[in-house]
Amino acid sequence: MTTFEAGDITLRRVREGVWEIPQEGNMRVPARVFASERLLEEIVEDRTLEQLRNATHLPGIQKYAICMPDGHQGYGFPVGGVAGIDAEDGCISPGAIGYDVNCGVRMVKTDLEYDDVRGREEALVDALFEAVPSGLGGGGVLEGDHGILESALERGVEWCLEAGYAVESDLEHCEDNGVRRDADPDAVPQRAKDRGQNQMGSLGSGNHFLEVQRVAEVFDPETAEAYRLEADQVVVLIHCGSRGLGHQLCTEYLRRIETAHSGLVDALPDKELAAAPAGSQLAEEYYGAMCAAINFAWVNRQLITHRTRTVFADVFGESWEELGMELLYDVAHNIAKKEVHDVDGEDRELYVHRKGATRAFPAGRSEVPDAYRDVGQPVIIPGSMGAGSYVLRGGANSLNVSFGSTAHGAGRLMSRTQAKDEFWGGDVQSELEGREVYVKAQSGATIAEEAPGVYKDVDEVVRVSEALGIGDPVVRVEPICNIKG
């Protein structure tokens, strides 16, 4: 197959796994979809391709707009979307970043083996559910006052270290060492601060989760050794973001940008892509506020890590240090960063927008932590709660192919409403328990919304990433128990 027809959009196959919407009309660049034919059949079921084509109209966009193999319809810009936009002559778009700023995932290693957990799964999931706040609304590990919140927004995980919720190695194994220096807490709207103040250290709802897993397969023994991962090892995955703070921040800046830069917005095919011109006051304010929200999300995941370590110490009767509960890595989704990339043989500073996509830098890139610089950045790709998840390393081709990016998960196949129509939470929970996966959530509806059948095949997503050389599989992990909001 050399072309693929999707309504009024025709995709041309560039090479295996790469499909292109050619540049035409007011498109500034072509658009590219990374997918197998099977995944492409699923991607075309919603407005993903239309949204991707719309994104090519953003001022300053370079090379092409990209959709990862887990792509699906989002707000304005598809989830699984990547765009590198000139940081001097382009723009920054909150809709191309997302409402849940720095929704991301981290993996905590342990020295436990699967046999150490067998028979304790229910006790462990009950203790984690009790200790880690989840669900809609307020409540967190820490109810911060104004001073604590401001410190979290400005200093990220550095504040956690000072306050006793982190150790030095947590910073060393977190993207950007857990702090964005460009953060401007003063640019964060007060309503956003009010929403986030009592949510510090909480999972929230939706697809956010805390999952205990075991390493089921090792694909790359050398890199696995560098990451200190081995077969049958127990690990913990934590997936959450900036809660109500990030959502409110995005909402308010979108409205402000629509008003202040109406000419730019009106020229776009979808106002949900509302963007502020690079160098404008609103662009600078939003970038500073977004970086503060990034810091808040890292603090959120760090506080959950602290509470998780405490639970494991209680359940297994040893300190978390004795249990070897060290951070492998923390990767951010829903983010834009100023990064330098090669564009037509010239180094250019870009706002790299990754919405539901993961940075995947290869070996040698200076942003990769010292511990991993010789092998490449760890990339964590969660599957559904009934399927495996993966740890990859940044692929050698990622900088040339995808602005150093790859997928962020399996990607949804159906909406939450449709999922609740097709699945019953109690049935899903029982079916998973029959497979020795123990799930606990605030409601059966939440479990239905996140049923395994709601998501794409994560194995296929990873296979495409590997084939393109943007993310190389290191290990696959399988779920043991899971708590959801």
N, C-alpha and C positions, 0 to 999 in steps of 0.2 A: 504493500500500500504506500503510495507516494503522496496522496492528499487525503484529507479528512474533512468532510462537510458537516458543519454544525450550524444549521439555520442560515443566516446571512454571512457567516464567517467560514472561510476556507483556510484550513491549515495545510502547510506544505512541510513534508518531512525533510529536515535538513540532514539528519543522520539518525541512526538507531537511538530512540529515546528522546529526540529533540524535534519538536514541531514548531513551525513559525507562522505567525500571522503577518504577512508582508506589509511593509509601510505603504500607506496610501492616504489620500485626503489630507487631513490636518494632523495625522499621526507624526510625531517627531522622530520616532524610532520604530522598528518592528517590535513584535511581542513574541516571546518564546515560552513554550510549555515543555517541561521535562516530564515525560510519562511514557509508559508502555501503552500499547493499543488498548489493553484491558482497563488500565487506569484512565485513559483518555475517554473511553466510553462512559465512565462514571463522572468525570469532570464536566462533561458537556450537559449533564442533567440539570444544572442550575445556571446562574448568570455569571459564572466564573470567567468565561472567555470574554464576554461583553465587558466586564469590569477590568480585565487585563488590558483589553484594547483601549478602553477609556484612559487607563493610566499612562499610556504612551503620549498623551497630550500634555502631561505635566511639564512646565518650563524647566529646561536644563537637564532633562533625563538623558542618560548616556547609554549607548550600545543597544540595549533592548530592555523592555519590561519582562519580568520572569515570573512564571508560575511553577512552583515545585510539585513533585508527584503527589503530595498530599493535599493539593489545592482544592478549595471549595469557596462558595460565595461568602463574602463578608460585607462590611459596611464600606461602600465605595470602592475599596481596593480588595482584591481577593485574599482570603486567608491562604498562606503559602506563597504570598507575593514578595518579590524583591525588586527594588529599584535603586540604582545609583544615580543621584541627582547632584549636579554641580553645586558646590557649597558657596560659590561666589556669584554666579550668574543664574542659578536655578531657584529652588524653593524648598520648603519643608511642609509636609502635609500630614496633619494629625490623623486623617482617615486612612493614610497609607502606613500608619504605625499601629493604630488600634486603641480601643478604649481601655483595655487592661494593660497599661504600660508595664513592660518587663514582666508579663506573664512568662515564667520560665521554669526550669526544672533543674534539680540538683540530685546527685547520687552520693549517698553516704555508705562507705564500705564498713564491713565488720570482719572480725576474725572467726565468726561463727560459721559452722557448716549446716546444711539443711537438716541433718539428723539432730542437731542441737535445738531446732525449733519445732520439729515434729512432735505433736501432742500438746504443744503450748500455743497453737495458732489462735484459738478462741480467746485464751487469756490475754494474748498479746494484742489482738485486734480490739478487744474490749478496753484494755488499758490505754491504748493509743487514742481510741475514740473519746475516752473520758478526758485525756490530757490535752488534746489538740483541738481547739475550738473550730467548728465548721458550720456551714450553712449560711443563709442570708443574714444580713443585719450586723449588729455590733458584737463585741466580745472578742478578746484576744488573749494571748499568753500574758501580755503586758498592757495595762491601761495607762497610756502615756499622758503626761501633762504637756503643757505648751513647750517647755524647754526640751523635754525628751523628744517630742515630735520634730522640733526644729533641728536637733542634733542628728536624728535619723535621716532627715531629708538632706542635710548638708554633707554628712560624713559616712553614711551607709554602714557597712560592716565594721569600719574602724570604730564607730560608736559602740557596736556590740562588743568588740574586744575590750574597750575601756570599761564597759559596764559589766563584764564578766560573763557574757553570753557567747563568746567566741574565743578561739585560740589563734595564734599567729598562722598556723597552717590553713585555717579556714580562709583567710584572706589570700594566701599564696595560691590557693586552688580555686579561686572564684574569678570569673570573667572580670577584667579590669580591676582585679584585687578587691572587688566588692565596693568600689566607690567611683562615682563620676565626678571629676573635679569641676566640671562646668555647671554643677547643680546650683540653682538659685532658689532657695526656699521662699524668698520674698515674691517670686513670680508665681507661686502656687496659690490658686484662689482660696480664700478663707473657707468657703463651703466645702472644698475638697479636703482641706485640713480637718475640718470638723467631722467629716465622714470617716477619715482615716485614723483619727486619734485613738479611738478605742478598738481598732481592728488590727493592731500590731501583733503578729503572731497568730494568724488564723487562715484556714484554707479557703474559706468562702464556699461558693456553690458551683454548680455547673460541672465542667470537666476537671475541676481541681481535685487532687487526691494525694494521699500518702499511701505508698504501697511497699510492703516487705516482699522481697524477691530473692530468687536464687539464680546463680549463674548456671545456665543449662548447656551452653555450647561456647567453645572458644575457637574463633576462626583465625586469629593472628596471635600466636603464643608470645612472640617477641614484644609486641605492643602491649598485650595483656600483662606481661611481666612488668613493663614500665609503668602501667597503670595500677599494678598490684591487684590484679583480678585473676581468679582461678576458678576452675570448675567446682560447682557445688557450694561456692561461697555465698553467704547471705548478705544482701545489700538492701538499702532503703532508697526509694525514689520519692521526692517531694516536688509537687507541681502546683504552683499558685502564683499570684501576682500582686498587684498594688491595690486590690480591693476597691472600695468606693472612692478612695482618693484619686486613683488613676482614671476611673470612669468620669468623675465630676470634672477633673482637669481637662480631659479631652472634650467633654460636652461644652464647657465654657469657652475654650479656645476656638473650637469650630465656629461657634456663634460670633465670636469677636472677629475672626478672620473673614467670615462671610460678609460682615458689615464693613470692615476697614479696607478689604481688598476685593470689593464686589466686581471690579472690572476683570480681574484675573479669574475669579470664580465663575463669572458669567461666560467666560470663554472656554470653560471646561465642559465636557459632555455630561458630567454628573457633579452637582454641587457637593456631594458627599466627599469628593476629593479636595475640598477647599484647602488652599495652600497659601502660605505667606511667602512673599519674595525673599530670597536670601539677602541678608544684610538689613532688612527692615526691622523696626522696633519689635513688631509682633513675632517675627521669626526668632529673634534673639530671646525674647521673653519666653516663648513656647519652648525653645530648646533648653533653656535653663530650668524651666518648670518640669519638663519631661525628664531631664537628668535627675532632678530631685525625686521624682516619682520612681525612677529606676532604683535609686538608693533605698527608697522606702520598701520596694519589693524585695530587695536583697536582705534588708533587715527582717522583713516578714518571714522569709524562708530560713534565715539564720535563727530566729527565735523558735520556729517550729523544730529546727534541728536540735536546738538546746533541749527542748521539751522531749523530743524523741530519744535523745541520749539518756535522759533521766528515766524514761519508761523502760528502756532496755536494761539499764542498770538495776532497776527494781525487779524486773521479771527474771533476769538471769543471775542476779546476786553478785555481780561484779561491777566495778566502775566502768564508765564508758571508755575510759582510756585503756583499761585492761581488755575490753572487748574489741579494741582496735577500730573505734568508730570515727574514722577520718574521712574528710570530704574528698571525693574523687574530683568533682568539678561542678560548677554551677554555670549553666548557659542561659542566656536571655533570649526571649522572643518579644515581639511587639516593641520594636526599638528602632531608633535612627541614630547613627553615629557618624561623626566626621572621621573618615578613613581615607587614606591615600591609596589609589588604585591606578593601574596602568590603563589608559584609554588611548588607543591608536598610537602606542609607543611613547606616550607622555604621561608622567605622574601627575594626577589631579586629585585635589581634595574633594571628596563627595560626601553628601548626606546619604549614607547607605540605609535605606528603609528596609527593614525586615519585619514583615507582619505575618506571624505564624511561620517564621523561618528561623533557622539557627545559624549563627556564625560557625564556619568550619575551616579555620585557617590551617594550612599545612605546616609541616616542620620548617623551622627557620624563621618564620614570621615573628617579629619582635614582640607582638602582643601576646603570644603564647607563653604561659608561665615557664620559668626556667626548668621545672621538673619534667615538662613535656616538650620542650622546644626541639629536641632531637627526633621526636617521633610524630609530633603533630597534636593539635588541640583535641581533647576529648569532646565528642558530640553525643548527646543523649537523645534518643528518639523513642518516646513511649508508645506502646500499642494500647489497645483497649484492655480493660481489667480482666478479660478472659484470654488474652493473647500475650505473646512475648513482647518485650521491649529490647532495644539495642543500645549498645555503646559502640560508636564509630570513632574513627579519627579523621581529622580534616584531610581531604583528598588533595593529591598533588595538582589536579587540574582546577581546583575550586576558584582560585584567584582569577584565572582566565575565563572560566565558564560562567561563574555565578556570583561575582564580587565576594568570593570567599564564603559562600552560603550553601546550606542544604536544607532538607525538610525538617520539620519540628515534631512530627508525630504521624499517626496513621491517617488523619483527616476524616471528617465526618462524611457519611453517605446520606444521612437523612436528618431533618430538623428535629428539635426536641419534641415538638408537638406530634410529629409523625411517629417518633420513637415511642411515645407514651400510648399512641393508638395501637401500635403493633406488639408491644412488649408489656408484661406485667412484672413489676419489681420483685414480688415474692417468688415468681417462677424463675426469674433470672438468678436471684440469690440462691435458690435451692439447686438449680442446675450447676452453678459454679461451685457450691459446696460439695456436690457430687464429684467434682474434679479436684477436690481438696484446695479450693480457693475460697477464703472466708472474707466476706464483704459486709461492711456495716456503714449505714448512711442515715441521715436525718429523716429520710422518707423513702418509701418504695418508688415514688415517682422519680426521684433522683437516680435510683438504680436502673429503672427503665430507660431513662434518658441516655444512660451511659452503657447500655447493653452491648456486648461484643458485636452484635449484628449491625450496630449503628455506624460502625467505622469501616474504612477501607482496610485492605490487607496490608499490614505493616511490613510483612516479608517482601511484598512486591515493591513497596515504596523504597525500602532499603536496597533492593536489587537494582533499581533504576539509579539510585544515588551511587552505588558501587560501579555500575557500568559506565557512568559518566565521569568517574574519577573525582567526584566532589566530596565523597564520604566513604571511607573504607570500613567494613564491619570488623569489630574486634571481638565482642562477645554478644551473645543473646541471653537475656534473662527471662525467667518465668515467674508469674505472681504466686505468692503464698497467702497473703492477706492484704486487705485494702480498706481504707476508710475514705468516705466521700462526704461532701457537704450536703 
